[in-house]
């Protein structure tokens, strides 16, 4: 849950890097929230207002965490435009975000893994 909250707190931060954990937990909890809110909408309201508002509100932190995750992989945030390419673009983006990030400091900042990464970087 901490990773989900971190993504929301850094909703306007398109700089730096994010770990895989932050992106995937954000996506997991976000999908769960949309499903639950969709069920609440279906039970009490004919129009899916609550889930639609939440989905719209979660776009900004979602884009930010995707961009930071791409930065961790050593790619520019503009690689997010791969989402516009059907199937192949999605697969390429999935591969970029599933792979481990760069262990050393890259153009986008230090490794977000913290102390353990610093020890690896100093020994290399």
Buried (B, 14 or more C-beta within 10 A) or exposed (E): EEBBEBBBEBBEBBEBBBBBBBBBBBBEBBEEBBEEBBEEBEEEEEEBEBBBEBBEEBEEBBBBBBBBBBBBBBBEBEBBEBEEEEEEBEEBBEEBBEEEBBEEEBEBEBBBBEEEBBEEBEEE
